[in-house]
């Protein structure tokens, strides 16, 4: 039995909105604690560079599956 791990995939904003089907502005609403649309379970982005952020696709997938339940 081989122990093959799936590659780590990082989603940028454009890929994220395509994957989950919401707008860029709604992503920011979900991350803003002051917004009525805030979701504390929404995946947290991490810094890739000085002004670039990304999300782990695996965390986004888990969040989507939780939404379905």
C-alpha positions, -999 to 999 in steps of 0.1 A, spaced: 0 0 0 15 33 -10 12 64 11 6 91 -16 -4 125 -3 -23 149 -24 -5 180 -34 -10 211 -14 -30 235 -35 -33 272 -28 -62 292 -42 -59 329 -50 -90 351 -48 -101 345 -84 -99 308 -80 -117 310 -46 -147 329 -60 -150 305 -89 -148 275 -66 -174 286 -41 -196 306 -63 -198 339 -44 -185 373 -53 -152 388 -42 -170 414 -21 -190 387 -3 -158 368 5 -146 400 23 -181 403 40 -177 367 53 -142 375 68 -152 409 84 -163 404 120 -183 437 118 -204 425 88 -238 408 93 -226 382 69 -195 373 90 -188 336 92 -162 326 118 -160 291 101 -149 306 68 -113 296 59 -87 321 69 -63 334 42 -26 334 47 1 357 34 20 345 3 40 377 -1 38 414 7 4 419 -8 -7 385 -19 -29 361 1 -42 326 -5 -64 299 9 -56 262 12 -80 244 -11 -84 216 14 -97 240 40 -121 255 15 -133 220 6 -139 212 43 -158 244 47 -180 236 17 -187 202 30 -197 216 64 -221 240 47 -238 210 31 -244 192 64 
